């Protein structure tokens, strides 16, 4: 028997007798390592004549392949045996009580959206939705925003790249839902809706984020006055902040889609360094509103000589900040589980308006 054949028989016997991965690894290093027996044989090929190399080369390479295959096969056997032994010792007693289930928490924005829907449902409003990718016409033109208005500027609005049949944007407000809701009503029925949802603007700081949440309100009916707007918002804010001493202040303002337009301020005081809603010591803007512009009513398919209405809008994230004491809007979108555990709402143990907010 030649040297390669003798070495192969010896190594195969050692491999078959190996009882652990460590023992098998020691055999591999002794045979195929940098100074291993087979490695040394391979190095002798360089000093051989072509005739010798032609004869010995196949034998040495066959030795290396045979030993490598035997090592891999034995390794698989040992690993399988180790797994079987582990499975035999690791058991699970299915009669043991399960660990308590850990519930997730409701994000403050979702909580506030639910509260808004409950409040306005009691006032007879339905919830309306619309696409977040809007046409230029719905987002601007139908709302009486001319092409030269600053709201159309690129630094405020995200325009979609590429060629489209009509210019497309990420909606900068939920006001386009007003037009869609009026069109869906057919121009001959009253409209009472709120439109909560995501909106987008190119802005980011402690009180602004590129994506934020807004709620829009719209009433279209006959005989609607500014007094109806004031009563609606006063009722809403009292229910939302759960206080009867809410005082509103209406200031003249300008919005392209309302005429007249008013900013709504709510009274507050500072107690122990914190802002507390209620009273009239100080004032803070919370809403923009006004009577719907005639051109907007017409764009929705209604006759402005027969139908009137009011609209209002505010940031849902800011409402959450005011009610629940949060001081940085960016934290709403950071995805920090510690923040959500602190400010989040339990699924079952935190009441909503339908179950009693003040409970």
Protein Blocks (a to p, Z undefined) as FASTA:
>chain_A
ZZklmmmmmmmmmmmmpcbfklmmmmmmmmmmmklmklmmmmmmmmpcfklmmmmmmmmm
mmmmmmmmmmmmmmmmmmmmmmmmmmmmmccdfkbccdddddddddfklmmmmmmmmmmm
mnopacddddfbdcfklmmmmnopafklmklpmklpccdedjdfbdcdddfbfklmmmmm
mmmnnopaccddddddddddddddfkbcfbdcddddddddehiafklmmmmmmmmmmmmn
opakbccdddddddfkbccddddddddddeehiaceedjlbccdfbdcddddfklmmmno
pafklpgcddddddfklmmmmmnopabfklmmnopaklmmmmmccfklpccfknopkZZ
